[in-house]
Amino acid sequence: MDLYPADFSAFHFIRPWWLIALPATGILWWIIRRSLTGGREMPVTIAPHLAQALTVGRQGRGRILPIDGVALILGLLVLATAGPTWSRVPDPLISDTAPLVIALKVSGSMLNPDVPPNRLERAKHKIRDLFERRAGSKSALIAYSGSAHQVVPPTEDPDVLTPFLEGLDPGVMPRDGNSARDALEMADEILSGQTTPGAILFLLDGITDADLPAFKRHADARGVPVLFWFLARDSAAAAALEAVPGTKLIDVTTDSADVERVSQNLQAAYQAALSRDDRLEWQDKGRIFLWPAALLMLFWFRRGWTMRWSVLLVSVGLMAPMQNAHADGWKDWFLTPDQQGRIAFENKDYQMAADLFEDAAWKALALYRLGKYEEAAELYAWQDGVDAAVGEGLSLIRSRSYRPAVQAFEKAVERDPNDLAARHNLELSRYILDYIETTREQSDTGEQAGIGADDVVYDNEAGRGADSQQTPQEDTRSALPETAEQWMRTVDTRTGEFLKSRFAIEAARETR
């Protein structure tokens, strides 16, 4: 939950005209306090020591008076109503965390045991820790040495990525080297297909001077943020990289402090990217001023501190941003059902969020996160707009209704042909549908695409080709992998051997 800003570069007020009330509140405070502490001038004929004894209230100048609390409460309410903000409202149909492409250097130098057990194994351990901290976020993995290769495409499932991470070793790379610029180019290409602004993380032990211009060009083009996680600090390379804007350097530590710092930098990069997206609304953070105002109001229960005329002002200030609240419980005095649902949603209590939300889009998203994809698809289906159609398609994909999902994405493209997310999801859903149907057909015929029969064998010696019927196996299709991630889990060979063969083919293809 982004309660406080990582930096104040995007801080502003959504409704700044309300700030005009601050000077008015200050003037009101000064007039009333002066009248309460000024007292009355005594006649000169009264002795000074008697005048002091007869004067009541003059010692109040240095005390805190009820008007002080009222003025402070009014000031806090004015600030809350002005709508302070520093971040955008994320699109509810996309991830609320930045997608990440991890570029891991897999070369001979990474086997150096100066960071026990060695640099490469420590890097793998740190990546696993980062995956746990970024649960539910998309991450992709690139391995680079003399060439760069995509190990795993963006996925939210760490169980898919972990076995391929374990299989990485300098022996699987086609050639040794340090081609970080190729990894940067590949990472940019991967992130260009994502609907959410992301970041690139390099885990390495050094970088060559030949690669530095590529990172400078990336920064000059206002590319996504790049983080360098050094397993062994190269002083010269670090000094050169620090001069490149938009880059962050992090050293590996024996504890989880470096993982925490990486996570914070990724979240800050995501919020900074959102703040530049003019399509999104600014998120009102005025509630940070409402809570201290509510606490200060507790002092009014003290005898002598109640100012009856100010109760009306404060009540109006508290009720102004919550005109739609219902008196169904004490929370409804302060928060609308949608606001309560948003709090439950951010606390990952999706069932409560689904029950509380009145906004159809947010209710459908809560059902989607809860795993009730069919209910979410039904709720999205009767909503208008391209976002609702995309949400319907994603829900249908998750419920394995691939053909209706294609139709939903086609509907989204019809509503807005220029929406890149809708077009990308339509292409992807068509690819998945074609892959599944082709795989099922191959399974039914017992053949693979492009592979004919090696021999013809009759299934009955006596009949010699007589017609026969074969009982279909009902569980054949259910055993087939239906998504790319499930297909990756079916690789039954050793991961290292699989990666070595694949990388060798890719390297040979590049040299042609």
ABEGO torsion letter per residue (X at the ends): XBABBABAAABBBABAAAAAAAAAAAAAAAAAAAAAAAEBBBBAABBAAAAAAABBGAAAAABBBAAAAAAAAAAAAAAAAAGBBABBBBBAABBABBBBBBBBBBBAAAABAABOABAAAAAAAAAAAAAAAABGBBBBBBBBBABBBBABBBBABAAAAAAAAAABBAAABABBEBBAAAAAAAAAAAAAABABBBBBBBBBAEBBAAAAAAAAAAAAAGBBBBBBBBABBBAAAAAAAAABBGBBBBBBBABAAAAAAAAAAAAAAAAAAAAABAABBBBBAAAAAAAAAAAAAAAAABBGABBAAAAAAAAAAAAAAAAABBBAEAAAAABBAAAAAAAAAAAGBAAAAAAABABAAAAAAAAAAAGBAAAAAAAAAABBEAAAAAAAAAAAAAAGBAAAAAAAAAAAAAABAABAAAAAAAAAAAAAAAAAAAAAAAAAAGBBBGBBBABBBBABAAAGGBBBBBBBBAAAAAABBABAAAAAAABABBAAAAAAAAAAAAAAAAAX
